[in-house]
Amino acid sequence: MFHAAAARWNPDVVLRLARSGAELRPHLVEEPEPGDEPLAIDALTVYVEPGVEGVVDAGDHNVLTLVPS
């Protein structure tokens, strides 16, 4: 996972998902933006932009799209 690789050089890095049209884009940041919601996935915490709701689908080409729940 690219987060684990990035954390070797910067242990403060966190993964943040933000909208880009109909897709979600992963970003490596040092801290979440105000209003971000934490989402725990096993030992990893992902921060999600406010207003994002639904299920994240990685699809066939690892493009993150949002599917209404």
N, C-alpha and C positions, 0 to 999 in steps of 0.2 A: 504494500500500500504506500502511495507517495507521501502520505502524512508521516508515517514511521520513518521514512528516509529523510524527510525534511527535518524532523525532530532531532536527528543525530547532530545536525549543525546548529539548530536553534531549538532548544527544549521548550521554549515559550510558544511555539507555533500551534495554532488551532485551525481546524477546518471550518469554513463558513460557506453556506450555500446561499446564493442570491439569484434573483430572477434576471433573465436576459431573454425577453420575449416569452415564448412558450417553454423555454428551457430553463434549467437551473444550472448555474456555473459554480464549480467548487473554487474557492480561493483559500490560500494559506495566509493567515493573518496572525498578528501577535496578540490581538484581543478582539472580542466580539464588538460589533457596533451597538450603540444604544438601542434597546428594544428587541435585540435578537433573542430568540428562544433557544435554550439548550435542549438538545436531543441526545440522550444517552444510548449508545449502541455498544453493548458489551463494555469494554474498558475505554472506549473512545467517546468523547463528547463532541458533537457537531453543533455549530450555531447556525440557526436558520433565520433569514430575513423576516421581519414582521409581515404578517398577512399571507404567508405561504401556507396553504392548507391542502391536504390530499395525500396521495401516496407517490413517492418518488420511484420512477421506473427507469432502470438503466438502459433498457432497450437492446437492440442488436449491436449497436456500435458504441456502447457506453456513453450515449448522450442522455443526460438526466432530464426527463420530462416529468411534469406534474400531472397526475391523474386524479380527478376529483374523487373523494372518498364517499 
